Amino acid sequence: MKTINKPFSFATISLAMLVALLISACSPANKTEPLEQTQTAPDANNNGLVAEQGLPFLSRNIQDEIFYFVMPDRFHNAKPENDNGDPARPISYGGLDVSSKWAFHGGDIAGLEAKLDYIQNLGVTSIWMTPILRNRAVQPDGFAHHGYWVVDFTEIDPHFGTNDDLKSLIDAAHKRDIKIFFDIITNHTADVIKYKECHDANGKFLNSEQKGCPFIASDELAQGKQYTPFILPGEENVKMPAWLNDPSLYNNQGDSFWQGESVIKGDFAGLDDIDTSKPEVLEGMTEIFKNLITEFKPDGFRIDTVKHVDLEFWQSFGPDIIAHAKSIGIPEFFIFGEVYDGNPAGLSKYTNAGKLPSVLDFGFAFNVKDVVFTDKNVSQLANLIDNDDYYRDADSGPNELLNFLGNHDMGRVGQFIAQGLPDISEQEKLARSKLAHAFMYLSRGVPVVYYGDEQGFTSDSGDVDARENMDPSKVDSYNDNNLIGTSKTTADDNFDTSHPLYQAIAKLAKLRQAHKALRRGEQINRFIDEQKRVYAFSRIVPNTLHDYMAVFNFSNESQKVSMPKSAVPYSVLSESASSMTQTQEQFMFELAPLSYILVRSQDPLPASNIQEINMLAKYEENERIFLPIELSFAPSQEFNIAHIKFYAIKNSGSGDVSETLIAYDTSFPYRAVLMPQQLENVQQIKVLATNSAGQVMTRTFEL
């Protein structure tokens, strides 16, 4: 992603140009009343790791969460009797082979409940599980240990337990003030539908060497080319609810080749692709997941394969699901989607036009991988934050993005380090993993730890190679991997709370939870030195103006850097081998190799008065319209601090005038980044600028 209209010096960045913050407590990214800074305190039920004193899980905002992403089958086996599923339902039975990386390994929901102490002591406040609804256990291309081949959307897969087991887990987690998030799928079901033009009567490919059914595009359909769907005898009614057994509710156009219309209408790796453009499908899917919320009371959803579903589906589904959750007493129910795209323009389409509250930030993962695990340009991280303007719309913002370093599809931190820097020492591998986790915990957005990364797991690749067991493993290709920070292998039990990565992540969790700025503060680029591989950013709390600045040394050598500061004194917050000295005008940092230091202003930063607002020429890029704003400030003030809101003004022609909030910005250069449809029939833009002292200035501009 190109940095757009975001100038800064790669040697030093003027704080007067770059410091900005969210002023209004009702800004789009902070609709919940901002919390006062509190220290966590020990508690009998939560071991001192509750996000806020006196704040129960039900009312805790997403920005205050720390996630643990876990695959139940590979975590812990508490009930061996369910390892093969249910023999009474053959489609959901079998597939256990603890020596195969592809098969079921026996982990279950009861296993998660048994390990809640381990998870909680890591500092976790939310658990996100891979899908747990009833699957087709075995398909010709593998086993459903991952949970993404659903046939029954009304009950739990018997390999993982029962509906009652899930309710027990949720109750136990809630008593500890831990939330539970379900991973859900609306794009597809398990592979049940076959095509006469592609399969024989037994459901096998007509060509034994064939690996899929070629996609039929819309223009070919118009010319009469089509597939004839059929279902094998005995499988006509395997899906639940019953409406999912109707082939006419599926696209039936063959396999996706991941481009063009096949992204939406093609079968995802052979799975039955639901036609989400149909009103009855939207209604049915919405009802399915409303019912799950009513029965189990989860705290939110992660949605799989979002970009493979019609955009209009999300515009209705997300708001309806959240409204239902609120109606039954879950006020902070939250949804985030999986959009496998590192480009902020691509990701933000689903939070803007798609009306989803958030997405997983693949851009964050890709850029951290490049910088920390392969030594690419540090400026990539600054560019990532510069482009946060894409996410600043009327009802969401970058602080609500879900950050991660690895996952069950891409692979793991240990793998990325081993592949990117194969010749470094074991000590340096550990240092890089710690540094990447620190960057995630101190950055804007919500941190997600992939299970096993806290034990230094090192996968061979993505997908099944990155789904190791926490219990002692019998998979040879897992057990020959070199784990970071330990002499153990995956053949051992790996619930080790003394592991250096587990300990480091737990400390980061306590640090993040103790300071509101590290959860809700706006993130501002402060300093970058590409040659020394040093990057600094600030997190600034709404209304308080206390500056939390994190300085990272991504070099494996010690570095000394200086940067400008205000006369406000700063103190060091983090335990670090690095150090800071300061004058009234300058910071001096001595940074240990592959380290960070976190400092905090002891007093609020000074404010400045807004003198004038001007709108510069609009321009278009990345399928967005940019409205840049230029602010001038009183020259006697040191800091240029403002919060900008953009309102679209429409005149109906009959005298009715409406104003609608469409975007906001909190850092220089100020701008609105808009989908073109947001400006349809808009005649004027009102810009409202507020400074920290409460000064408000408004200007209206013709489009």
C-alpha positions as CSV (number, residue, x, y, z in Angstrom):
1,M,0.0,0.0,0.0
2,K,1.4,3.3,-1.0
3,T,1.5,6.0,1.7
4,I,-0.8,8.7,0.5
5,N,-0.3,12.4,1.4
6,K,1.5,11.5,4.6
7,P,4.8,13.3,4.6
8,F,7.4,12.6,7.3
9,S,11.2,12.7,7.6
10,F,12.9,9.3,7.8
11,A,15.5,10.9,10.1
12,T,13.4,12.9,12.6
13,I,9.7,13.7,12.7
14,S,8.4,17.0,14.1
15,L,6.1,16.2,17.0
16,A,4.3,19.5,16.3
17,M,3.3,18.0,12.9
18,L,2.4,14.5,14.0
19,V,1.0,14.4,17.5
20,A,-2.8,14.0,17.3
21,L,-5.5,12.5,19.4
22,L,-9.1,11.6,19.8
23,I,-10.7,14.4,21.8
24,S,-14.4,13.5,21.9
25,A,-15.5,10.7,24.1
26,C,-18.2,9.9,21.5
27,S,-15.9,9.6,18.6
28,P,-16.7,6.7,16.1
29,A,-14.0,4.4,17.4
30,N,-14.9,5.0,21.1
31,K,-18.6,4.9,21.2
32,T,-18.4,3.5,24.7
33,E,-17.6,6.0,27.4
34,P,-13.7,6.1,27.8
35,L,-12.5,4.4,30.9
36,E,-10.3,6.1,33.5
37,Q,-6.8,4.7,33.8
38,T,-6.8,2.0,36.4
39,Q,-4.3,-0.5,37.7
40,T,-5.5,-4.1,37.8
41,A,-5.8,-5.7,41.2
42,P,-5.7,-9.3,42.4
43,D,-9.0,-11.0,42.5
44,A,-10.0,-14.5,43.5
45,N,-11.6,-15.3,40.2
46,N,-9.3,-13.6,37.7
47,N,-5.8,-13.7,39.1
48,G,-5.4,-9.9,38.7
49,L,-5.9,-10.0,34.9
50,V,-9.4,-8.5,34.5
51,A,-9.2,-5.6,32.0
52,E,-10.8,-3.1,34.4
53,Q,-11.7,-3.1,38.1
54,G,-15.4,-3.6,38.5
55,L,-16.0,-4.0,34.7
56,P,-17.7,-7.3,34.0
57,F,-17.2,-9.1,30.6
58,L,-20.6,-8.1,29.4
59,S,-19.9,-4.4,29.2
60,R,-16.2,-4.5,28.3
61,N,-15.4,-2.9,25.0
62,I,-13.5,-4.8,22.3
63,Q,-10.5,-2.4,22.6
64,D,-9.9,-3.8,26.1
65,E,-9.6,-7.4,25.0
66,I,-6.6,-9.7,24.6
67,F,-7.4,-12.8,22.4
68,Y,-6.2,-16.4,22.4
69,F,-6.9,-18.1,19.2
70,V,-7.2,-21.9,19.6
71,M,-8.0,-25.0,17.6
72,P,-9.8,-27.3,20.1
73,D,-8.8,-30.5,18.4
74,R,-5.1,-29.7,18.8
75,F,-5.3,-28.2,22.3
76,H,-6.2,-30.6,25.1
77,N,-8.1,-33.9,25.2
78,A,-10.2,-34.1,28.4
79,K,-12.8,-36.7,27.1
80,P,-11.2,-39.5,25.1
81,E,-14.6,-41.1,24.7
82,N,-15.6,-38.5,22.1
83,D,-12.4,-38.8,20.0
84,N,-14.1,-40.4,17.1
85,G,-17.4,-38.5,17.1
86,D,-20.8,-40.1,17.1
87,P,-21.3,-43.6,15.5
88,A,-25.0,-42.9,15.4
89,R,-24.4,-40.2,12.8
90,P,-21.9,-41.7,10.3
91,I,-21.3,-38.4,8.5
92,S,-19.9,-37.0,11.7
93,Y,-18.0,-40.2,12.8
94,G,-14.4,-41.3,12.5
95,G,-11.2,-39.7,11.4
96,L,-9.1,-40.1,14.5
97,D,-5.4,-40.7,13.8
98,V,-3.1,-39.0,16.3
99,S,0.0,-39.8,14.1
100,S,-1.4,-37.9,11.1
101,K,-1.2,-34.2,10.8
102,W,-4.4,-34.2,8.7
103,A,-6.6,-36.2,11.0
104,F,-8.5,-35.7,14.3
105,H,-6.3,-35.7,17.4
106,G,-8.9,-35.8,20.2
107,G,-8.9,-32.3,21.6
108,D,-12.2,-31.1,22.8
109,I,-14.3,-28.3,24.4
110,A,-13.9,-29.9,27.9
111,G,-10.1,-29.7,27.3
112,L,-10.3,-26.0,26.9
113,E,-12.3,-25.7,30.1
114,A,-9.7,-27.8,31.9
115,K,-6.9,-25.4,30.8
116,L,-8.6,-22.1,31.7
117,D,-6.0,-21.4,34.4
118,Y,-3.3,-21.7,31.8
119,I,-5.1,-19.4,29.4
120,Q,-6.1,-16.8,32.0
121,N,-2.6,-16.6,33.5
122,L,-1.3,-15.6,30.1
123,G,-3.4,-12.5,30.4
124,V,-6.1,-13.5,28.0
125,T,-9.6,-11.9,28.3
126,S,-11.2,-13.5,25.2
127,I,-10.9,-17.0,23.6
128,W,-11.6,-17.4,19.9
129,M,-12.1,-21.0,18.8
130,T,-12.0,-22.5,15.3
131,P,-15.5,-23.7,14.3
132,I,-17.1,-26.3,16.5
133,L,-20.5,-27.0,14.8
134,R,-21.1,-30.5,13.5
135,N,-19.0,-31.3,10.4
136,R,-18.7,-33.9,7.8
137,A,-15.8,-35.7,9.5
138,V,-14.1,-37.2,6.5
139,Q,-14.0,-36.0,2.9
140,P,-11.8,-37.4,0.0
141,D,-9.4,-34.5,0.6
142,G,-9.0,-34.7,4.4
143,F,-10.5,-34.6,7.8
144,A,-12.6,-31.9,9.5
145,H,-10.4,-31.4,12.6
146,H,-10.5,-27.7,11.8
147,G,-14.3,-27.4,11.9
148,Y,-14.8,-25.6,8.5
149,W,-16.9,-28.4,6.8
150,V,-20.3,-27.8,8.6
151,V,-23.3,-30.0,7.9
152,D,-25.4,-29.0,11.0
153,F,-25.5,-25.4,12.2
154,T,-27.6,-26.3,15.2
155,E,-25.3,-28.5,17.4
156,I,-21.7,-29.1,18.4
157,D,-19.6,-31.6,16.5
158,P,-19.5,-34.8,18.6
159,H,-15.7,-34.9,18.2
160,F,-15.5,-31.8,20.3
161,G,-18.3,-32.6,22.8
162,T,-21.9,-31.7,23.3
163,N,-24.0,-28.6,23.5
164,D,-23.9,-28.9,27.3
165,D,-20.1,-29.1,27.2
166,L,-20.0,-25.8,25.3
167,K,-22.4,-24.2,27.8
168,S,-20.2,-25.4,30.6
169,L,-17.1,-23.8,29.0
170,I,-18.9,-20.5,28.4
171,D,-20.2,-20.4,32.0
172,A,-16.7,-21.2,33.4
173,A,-15.0,-18.6,31.2
174,H,-17.6,-15.9,32.1
175,K,-17.1,-16.6,35.8
176,R,-13.4,-15.7,35.2
177,D,-14.5,-12.6,33.2
178,I,-13.2,-14.2,30.0
179,K,-15.2,-13.9,26.8
180,I,-15.9,-16.7,24.2
181,F,-16.0,-16.0,20.5
182,F,-17.3,-18.5,17.9
183,D,-15.8,-18.9,14.4
184,I,-18.7,-19.0,12.0
185,I,-19.2,-19.7,8.3
186,T,-21.9,-18.3,6.0
187,N,-20.1,-18.9,2.6
188,H,-20.3,-22.6,2.3
189,T,-21.2,-26.0,3.8
190,A,-19.4,-29.4,3.6
191,D,-19.1,-30.9,0.2
192,V,-22.4,-32.8,-0.5
193,I,-23.5,-31.5,-3.9
194,K,-22.0,-33.1,-7.0
195,Y,-22.3,-32.2,-10.7
196,K,-23.3,-34.7,-13.4
197,E,-20.9,-33.0,-15.8
198,C,-18.0,-33.4,-13.4
199,H,-18.7,-36.5,-11.2
200,D,-19.7,-40.1,-11.8
201,A,-22.7,-41.7,-10.0
202,N,-20.6,-42.4,-6.9
203,G,-19.5,-38.8,-6.6
204,K,-16.0,-39.3,-7.9
205,F,-14.4,-37.1,-10.6
206,L,-15.0,-38.4,-14.1
207,N,-11.4,-37.9,-14.8
208,S,-9.4,-39.7,-12.1
209,E,-6.6,-37.0,-12.3
210,Q,-9.1,-34.2,-12.0
211,K,-8.8,-32.1,-8.8
212,G,-11.9,-29.8,-9.2
213,C,-14.8,-28.8,-11.4
214,P,-13.9,-25.9,-13.8
215,F,-15.7,-22.6,-13.0
216,I,-18.6,-21.6,-15.2
217,A,-18.8,-17.8,-15.6
218,S,-22.0,-15.8,-15.9
219,D,-21.5,-15.1,-19.6
220,E,-21.2,-18.9,-20.1
221,L,-24.3,-19.5,-18.1
222,A,-26.2,-17.0,-20.3
223,Q,-25.1,-19.1,-23.3
224,G,-26.6,-22.2,-21.7
225,K,-23.6,-23.9,-20.2
226,Q,-24.3,-25.1,-16.7
227,Y,-23.8,-27.9,-14.1
228,T,-26.5,-30.3,-13.2
229,P,-26.3,-30.7,-9.4
230,F,-27.2,-34.1,-7.7
231,I,-26.8,-35.5,-4.2
232,L,-25.7,-39.1,-3.4
233,P,-28.4,-41.4,-2.1
234,G,-28.6,-41.2,1.7
235,E,-27.3,-37.7,1.8
236,E,-30.4,-35.8,0.7
237,N,-31.2,-34.6,4.2
238,V,-27.8,-34.5,6.0
239,K,-27.7,-30.7,6.4
240,M,-29.4,-28.8,9.2
241,P,-31.5,-26.6,9.1
242,A,-33.4,-28.5,6.4
243,W,-33.5,-25.6,3.9
244,L,-29.7,-26.1,3.4
245,N,-30.4,-29.3,1.6
246,D,-32.0,-27.5,-1.4
247,P,-29.4,-27.4,-4.2
248,S,-31.1,-24.4,-5.8
249,L,-29.8,-22.2,-2.9
250,Y,-26.2,-22.8,-4.0
251,N,-24.3,-21.2,-6.9
252,N,-23.4,-24.5,-8.5
253,Q,-20.8,-22.9,-10.9
254,G,-17.8,-25.1,-10.1
255,D,-14.7,-24.4,-8.2
256,S,-13.3,-20.9,-7.5
257,F,-9.9,-20.0,-9.1
258,W,-9.7,-17.1,-6.7
259,Q,-10.2,-14.4,-9.3
260,G,-13.1,-12.4,-10.8
261,E,-16.6,-13.5,-10.0
262,S,-15.3,-17.0,-8.9
263,V,-14.2,-15.4,-5.7
264,I,-17.9,-14.9,-4.8
265,K,-19.7,-17.6,-6.8
266,G,-17.2,-20.5,-6.9
267,D,-16.9,-23.5,-4.6
268,F,-14.2,-22.8,-2.0
269,A,-11.9,-25.8,-2.5
270,G,-14.8,-28.0,-3.5
271,L,-17.1,-27.0,-0.6
272,D,-20.8,-26.2,-1.5
273,D,-20.9,-22.5,-2.1
274,I,-24.2,-21.0,-0.8
275,D,-25.8,-18.3,-3.0
276,T,-25.7,-15.4,-0.5
277,S,-27.3,-13.1,-2.9
278,K,-30.7,-14.8,-2.4
279,P,-33.0,-13.2,0.2
280,E,-34.0,-16.5,1.6
281,V,-30.4,-17.4,2.2
282,L,-29.7,-14.1,4.0
283,E,-32.8,-14.7,6.2
284,G,-32.0,-18.3,6.9
285,M,-28.3,-17.6,7.8
286,T,-29.2,-14.7,10.0
287,E,-31.8,-16.9,11.8
288,I,-29.2,-19.7,12.3
289,F,-26.7,-17.4,14.1
290,K,-29.4,-15.5,16.1
291,N,-30.5,-18.9,17.4
292,L,-26.9,-19.8,18.4
293,I,-26.5,-16.5,20.3
294,T,-29.8,-17.2,22.1
295,E,-28.9,-20.7,23.1
296,F,-25.2,-20.3,24.0
297,K,-24.7,-16.6,24.8
298,P,-21.3,-16.2,23.2
299,D,-19.6,-12.8,23.2
300,G,-19.0,-12.4,19.5
301,F,-18.2,-14.0,16.1
302,R,-15.2,-14.2,13.9
303,I,-16.6,-14.7,10.4
304,D,-14.7,-17.0,7.9
305,T,-14.1,-16.2,4.2
306,V,-15.8,-12.8,4.3
307,K,-14.6,-11.7,0.9
308,H,-16.1,-14.8,-0.8
309,V,-19.6,-13.6,0.2
310,D,-21.7,-10.9,-1.5
311,L,-21.0,-7.5,0.1
312,E,-24.7,-6.8,0.4
313,F,-25.1,-9.8,2.6
314,W,-22.9,-8.3,5.3
315,Q,-24.7,-4.9,5.1
316,S,-27.7,-6.7,6.6
317,F,-26.2,-9.6,8.5
318,G,-23.8,-7.7,10.8
319,P,-26.2,-5.1,12.1
320,D,-29.0,-7.6,12.5
321,I,-26.9,-10.1,14.5
322,I,-25.5,-7.3,16.8
323,A,-29.0,-5.9,17.4
324,H,-30.3,-9.4,18.3
325,A,-27.4,-9.9,20.8
326,K,-28.1,-6.6,22.4
327,S,-31.8,-7.4,22.7
328,I,-31.0,-10.5,24.8
329,G,-28.5,-8.8,27.1
330,I,-25.1,-8.9,25.3
331,P,-24.4,-5.2,24.8
332,E,-20.8,-5.5,23.6
333,F,-21.3,-8.4,21.2
334,F,-18.6,-7.9,18.6
335,I,-18.0,-9.3,15.1
336,F,-14.8,-9.3,13.1
337,G,-14.2,-10.8,9.7
338,E,-11.5,-12.7,7.9
339,V,-10.6,-10.9,4.7
340,Y,-7.3,-12.4,3.4
341,D,-5.9,-9.2,2.1
342,G,-3.0,-7.0,3.4
343,N,-4.2,-3.9,1.6
344,P,-6.0,-1.4,3.9
345,A,-8.2,-0.4,0.9
346,G,-9.3,-4.0,0.4
347,L,-9.8,-4.7,4.2
348,S,-11.6,-1.5,5.0
349,K,-14.2,-2.1,2.3
350,Y,-15.9,-4.6,4.6
351,T,-15.9,-2.2,7.6
352,N,-17.1,0.7,5.5
353,A,-19.5,-0.5,2.8
354,G,-19.9,-3.9,4.4
355,K,-20.9,-2.5,7.8
356,L,-18.9,-5.1,9.7
357,P,-17.4,-3.7,12.9
358,S,-13.9,-5.0,12.3
359,V,-11.6,-7.3,10.4
360,L,-8.5,-9.3,11.1
361,D,-5.6,-7.0,10.1
362,F,-3.6,-9.0,7.7
363,G,-1.7,-5.9,6.8
364,F,-0.4,-5.8,10.3
365,A,0.7,-9.4,10.2
366,F,2.4,-9.1,6.8
367,N,4.3,-6.0,7.7
368,V,5.5,-7.3,11.0
369,K,6.6,-10.5,9.3
370,D,8.6,-8.5,6.8
371,V,10.2,-6.1,9.3
372,V,10.9,-8.3,12.3
373,F,11.3,-11.8,10.8
374,T,13.0,-10.9,7.4
375,D,14.7,-7.5,8.1
376,K,12.9,-5.6,5.4
377,N,12.4,-1.8,5.6
378,V,11.2,-0.4,8.9
379,S,9.3,2.3,7.1
380,Q,6.7,-0.4,6.2
381,L,5.4,-0.1,9.8
382,A,5.1,3.6,9.6
383,N,3.2,3.3,6.3
384,L,0.9,0.8,7.8
385,I,-0.2,3.3,10.5
386,D,-0.3,6.2,8.1
387,N,-3.0,4.3,6.1
388,D,-5.2,3.8,9.2
389,D,-7.3,6.7,7.7
390,Y,-9.0,4.0,5.5
391,Y,-10.7,2.6,8.6
392,R,-11.9,5.9,10.2
393,D,-15.6,6.0,9.3
394,A,-18.7,6.9,11.3
395,D,-18.9,3.6,13.3
396,S,-15.5,2.0,13.3
397,G,-11.8,2.7,13.5
398,P,-8.3,1.2,13.6
399,N,-8.3,0.7,17.3
400,E,-10.9,-2.1,16.8
401,L,-8.8,-4.0,14.2
402,L,-7.7,-7.5,15.3
403,N,-3.9,-7.8,15.2
404,F,-2.0,-11.1,14.9
405,L,1.4,-12.5,14.0
406,G,0.5,-16.0,12.7
407,N,-2.5,-18.4,12.4
408,H,-3.7,-21.8,11.4
409,D,-3.6,-20.9,7.6
410,M,-0.4,-18.8,7.3
411,G,1.9,-20.4,9.7
412,R,3.7,-19.4,12.9
413,V,6.2,-16.9,14.3
414,G,8.8,-19.6,14.7
415,Q,8.4,-20.7,11.1
416,F,8.7,-17.1,9.8
417,I,11.9,-16.6,11.7
418,A,13.4,-19.9,10.6
419,Q,12.6,-19.2,7.0
420,G,13.4,-15.5,6.9
421,L,16.6,-15.6,9.0
422,P,17.8,-19.3,9.0
423,D,21.3,-18.7,10.3
424,I,20.6,-16.7,13.5
425,S,21.2,-18.0,17.0
426,E,18.5,-19.5,19.3
427,Q,18.9,-16.5,21.5
428,E,18.1,-14.1,18.6
429,K,15.1,-16.2,17.6
430,L,13.7,-15.8,21.1
431,A,14.5,-12.0,21.1
432,R,12.7,-11.5,17.7
433,S,9.6,-13.4,18.9
434,K,9.4,-11.3,22.1
435,L,9.9,-8.1,20.1
436,A,7.1,-9.0,17.6
437,H,4.7,-9.7,20.5
438,A,5.7,-6.5,22.2
439,F,5.0,-4.6,19.0
440,M,1.6,-6.2,18.8
441,Y,0.6,-5.5,22.4
442,L,1.7,-1.9,22.3
443,S,0.2,-1.0,18.9
444,R,-3.3,0.2,18.0
445,G,-5.8,-2.7,17.6
446,V,-6.5,-5.8,19.6
447,P,-3.8,-8.4,20.1
448,V,-4.4,-12.1,19.1
449,V,-2.0,-14.8,20.3
450,Y,-2.1,-18.0,18.2
451,Y,-2.1,-21.0,20.6
452,G,1.4,-22.5,20.9
453,D,3.2,-19.4,19.9
454,E,3.7,-18.7,23.6
455,Q,5.5,-22.1,23.7
456,G,7.8,-21.2,20.8
457,F,6.2,-23.6,18.3
458,T,7.9,-23.6,14.9
459,S,5.8,-25.0,12.1
460,D,7.2,-26.3,8.8
461,S,4.6,-24.3,6.8
462,G,1.0,-23.0,7.0
463,D,-2.2,-25.0,7.1
464,V,-2.0,-28.4,8.8
465,D,1.8,-27.9,9.4
466,A,0.9,-25.1,11.8
467,R,-1.6,-27.0,13.9
468,E,0.6,-28.7,16.4
469,N,-0.6,-30.3,19.6
470,M,-0.2,-28.8,23.1
471,D,-0.6,-32.3,24.5
472,P,2.3,-34.7,23.7
473,S,2.2,-35.2,19.9
474,K,2.5,-38.4,17.9
475,V,3.1,-36.6,14.6
476,D,6.7,-37.0,13.4
477,S,6.8,-33.9,11.3
478,Y,5.7,-31.8,14.3
479,N,8.1,-33.5,16.7
480,D,11.3,-32.9,14.7
481,N,10.8,-29.1,14.8
482,N,13.1,-26.9,16.8
483,L,11.0,-24.9,19.3
484,I,12.0,-21.4,20.3
485,G,13.1,-20.8,23.9
486,T,13.1,-24.4,25.1
487,S,14.7,-27.8,24.7
488,K,11.3,-29.5,24.6
489,T,9.7,-30.7,21.4
490,T,6.0,-31.1,20.6
491,A,6.4,-34.7,21.8
492,D,6.3,-33.2,25.3
493,D,3.5,-31.6,27.2
494,N,3.7,-27.9,26.3
495,F,1.5,-26.2,28.9
496,D,4.7,-24.7,30.4
497,T,3.9,-21.5,32.3
498,S,7.7,-21.0,32.9
499,H,8.5,-20.7,29.2
500,P,10.2,-17.4,28.5
501,L,7.7,-16.5,25.8
502,Y,4.7,-17.3,28.0
503,Q,6.2,-15.1,30.8
504,A,7.0,-12.3,28.4
505,I,3.5,-12.3,26.9
506,A,1.9,-12.4,30.3
507,K,3.9,-9.3,31.4
508,L,2.9,-7.5,28.2
509,A,-0.8,-8.3,29.0
510,K,-0.4,-6.7,32.5
511,L,1.3,-3.7,31.0
512,R,-1.4,-3.2,28.4
513,Q,-4.3,-3.6,30.8
514,A,-2.8,-1.2,33.4
515,H,-2.7,1.7,31.0
516,K,-5.7,2.8,28.9
517,A,-3.5,4.5,26.4
518,L,-2.1,1.2,25.3
519,R,-5.7,0.0,24.6
520,R,-7.6,3.1,23.4
521,G,-5.0,5.7,22.6
522,E,-4.5,7.0,19.1
523,Q,-1.3,5.8,17.4
524,I,1.0,8.5,15.9
525,N,4.3,7.9,14.1
526,R,7.0,9.8,15.9
527,F,10.4,8.8,14.6
528,I,12.1,6.5,12.1
529,D,15.7,5.8,11.2
530,E,15.9,3.3,8.4
531,Q,19.6,2.8,8.7
532,K,19.6,2.1,12.4
533,R,16.3,0.2,12.1
534,V,14.7,2.3,14.9
535,Y,11.0,3.2,14.9
536,A,9.0,5.1,17.5
537,F,5.3,5.8,17.9
538,S,3.0,7.4,20.5
539,R,-0.3,6.3,22.0
540,I,-2.2,9.2,23.3
541,V,-5.3,8.9,25.5
542,P,-8.5,10.7,24.6
543,N,-8.9,13.9,26.7
544,T,-5.9,13.3,29.0
545,L,-3.1,14.2,26.6
546,H,-0.6,11.9,28.3
547,D,1.8,10.6,25.7
548,Y,2.9,7.0,25.8
549,M,5.8,6.5,23.4
550,A,7.3,3.2,22.4
551,V,10.7,3.1,20.8
552,F,11.7,-0.1,18.9
553,N,15.1,-1.2,17.8
554,F,14.6,-3.8,15.1
555,S,18.4,-4.1,14.6
556,N,20.5,-6.8,16.1
557,E,23.0,-4.2,17.2
558,S,22.9,-1.6,19.9
559,Q,21.7,1.8,18.7
560,K,21.8,5.4,20.0
561,V,19.1,7.8,18.7
562,S,18.0,11.3,19.6
563,M,14.6,12.9,18.8
564,P,12.8,16.1,19.7
565,K,10.5,16.4,22.7
566,S,8.5,19.0,24.6
567,A,9.4,20.5,27.9
568,V,7.2,17.9,29.6
569,P,9.2,15.3,31.5
570,Y,8.9,11.6,30.7
571,S,9.5,8.4,32.8
572,V,10.2,4.8,31.7
573,L,7.4,2.3,32.1
574,S,8.8,-0.9,30.7
575,E,11.4,-3.3,32.1
576,S,14.1,-3.0,29.5
577,A,17.8,-3.2,28.8
578,S,17.4,0.1,26.9
579,S,17.6,3.5,28.6
580,M,16.4,7.1,28.2
581,T,17.9,10.4,29.1
582,Q,16.2,13.7,28.4
583,T,16.5,17.5,28.3
584,Q,13.7,19.9,27.9
585,E,13.9,19.7,24.1
586,Q,15.3,16.3,23.3
587,F,15.2,12.5,24.1
588,M,18.3,10.4,24.0
589,F,17.8,6.6,23.8
590,E,20.4,3.9,24.1
591,L,18.7,0.8,22.7
592,A,19.8,-2.7,23.3
593,P,19.7,-5.0,20.2
594,L,16.2,-6.2,19.3
595,S,14.6,-4.4,22.2
596,Y,12.0,-1.7,22.9
597,I,11.5,0.9,25.6
598,L,8.1,2.5,26.6
599,V,8.1,5.9,28.2
600,R,5.2,8.1,29.4
601,S,4.9,11.9,29.8
602,Q,4.5,12.8,33.5
603,D,2.2,15.7,32.6
604,P,-0.3,16.3,29.8
605,L,1.0,17.6,26.6
606,P,0.3,21.3,25.9
607,A,-2.5,22.2,23.5
608,S,-2.7,24.8,20.7
609,N,-5.5,27.0,19.2
610,I,-6.9,26.4,15.7
611,Q,-6.8,29.5,13.6
612,E,-8.2,28.3,10.2
613,I,-9.6,25.3,8.3
614,N,-9.2,24.9,4.6
615,M,-10.1,22.1,2.2
616,L,-7.6,21.2,-0.4
617,A,-8.4,19.7,-3.8
618,K,-10.0,16.2,-3.6
619,Y,-8.4,13.3,-5.4
620,E,-9.1,9.6,-6.0
621,E,-6.9,6.6,-5.4
622,N,-7.5,2.9,-4.5
623,E,-11.2,3.2,-5.3
624,R,-11.6,5.9,-2.6
625,I,-12.2,9.7,-2.6
626,F,-9.8,11.7,-0.5
627,L,-10.8,15.0,1.1
628,P,-7.6,16.6,2.5
629,I,-7.9,19.3,5.2
630,E,-5.3,21.9,6.1
631,L,-5.4,23.4,9.6
632,S,-3.4,26.3,10.8
633,F,-2.6,26.8,14.5
634,A,-1.6,29.6,16.8
635,P,2.1,30.0,16.3
636,S,2.8,30.5,20.0
637,Q,1.7,27.0,20.8
638,E,4.1,24.1,20.5
639,F,1.7,21.2,19.7
640,N,-0.8,21.1,16.9
641,I,-3.6,18.9,18.3
642,A,-7.0,18.4,16.8
643,H,-9.8,16.0,16.3
644,I,-11.7,16.4,13.0
645,K,-15.1,15.1,12.1
646,F,-16.5,15.2,8.5
647,Y,-20.3,15.5,7.9
648,A,-22.0,15.0,4.5
649,I,-24.7,17.7,3.9
650,K,-27.6,16.8,1.6
651,N,-30.3,19.2,0.5
652,S,-33.5,17.4,-0.7
653,G,-34.6,20.5,-2.8
654,S,-37.7,20.9,-0.7
655,G,-35.9,22.7,2.1
656,D,-34.9,19.6,4.1
657,V,-31.2,19.5,4.9
658,S,-29.5,16.5,6.5
659,E,-26.1,16.2,8.1
660,T,-24.5,12.7,8.4
661,L,-21.2,11.9,10.0
662,I,-19.1,10.0,7.4
663,A,-15.5,10.1,8.7
664,Y,-13.1,11.4,11.3
665,D,-9.3,11.9,11.6
666,T,-7.0,12.4,14.5
667,S,-3.5,13.0,13.0
668,F,-1.7,15.2,10.5
669,P,-2.3,15.4,7.5
670,Y,-6.0,15.5,8.2
671,R,-8.3,13.9,5.6
672,A,-11.4,11.9,5.0
673,V,-11.0,8.6,3.0
674,L,-14.4,7.7,1.6
675,M,-16.1,5.1,-0.5
676,P,-17.6,6.9,-3.6
677,Q,-21.1,6.0,-2.6
678,Q,-20.7,8.0,0.6
679,L,-20.7,11.2,-1.5
680,E,-23.6,10.4,-3.7
681,N,-26.0,13.4,-3.8
682,V,-23.8,15.3,-1.3
683,Q,-23.5,19.0,-2.0
684,Q,-21.4,20.1,0.9
685,I,-19.0,18.8,3.5
686,K,-19.0,20.3,7.0
687,V,-15.7,20.0,8.9
688,L,-15.7,20.3,12.7
689,A,-12.3,20.6,14.4
690,T,-11.9,20.4,18.2
691,N,-8.7,21.0,20.2
692,S,-7.9,19.6,23.6
693,A,-8.9,22.8,25.4
694,G,-12.4,22.5,24.0
695,Q,-12.1,25.0,21.3
696,V,-14.4,24.2,18.4
697,M,-14.2,25.5,14.8
698,T,-16.5,24.6,12.0
699,R,-16.3,25.3,8.2
700,T,-18.5,24.2,5.4
701,F,-17.1,23.5,1.9
702,E,-18.8,23.0,-1.5
703,L,-18.0,19.8,-3.2
